Amino acid sequence: MMQLAETTRVTADRLHVFASAICRAVGMSRDDAGVMADLLVWRDLRDALPLGLPALPSFLESVRKGMTDPSAVPAAVRERGSTVVFDARRAWGQVAATRAMRAAADLARVHGVGLAVVRGSGTANAMGYYPTIAIERQLIGLAATNSP
């Protein structure tokens, strides 16, 4: 007779601390590790496996293979009016996309609309997360990607 494994429940706060610590251990800044943890836990709370914490090993593998740089700081390389272009510099896409959405929201406050584009990053993962950044600022947000 097969015995089922016990289920252990972990709070979202504990998952956040765990994910943030893992990201810090591979070289992310405290702020960027917090961004990654926010996104991963947000995704897990929506039961969208494997895009939450179960995806963390694949992100770490991309660091090991040199595909991403956890210490990279995405930077705005061109800003004109209500638009800005970011170079992710091989940062994790989640970090770059979060910076881009924040910048787009700031531009929207000034110009009525803001558009940010990111180049040079990997997957941004949970695309539904980024509009919440605009929503928290009482704006409308839209996020799209051409990543597989």
Secondary structure, DSSP 8 states (H G I E B T S, - for coil): -----------HHHHHHHHHHHHHHTT--HHHHHHHHHHHHHHHTTT-TTSSGGGHHHHHHHHHTTS--TT---EEEEEETTEEEEE-TT--HHHHHHHHHHHHHHHHHHHS--EEEEES------GGGHHHHHHHTT----------
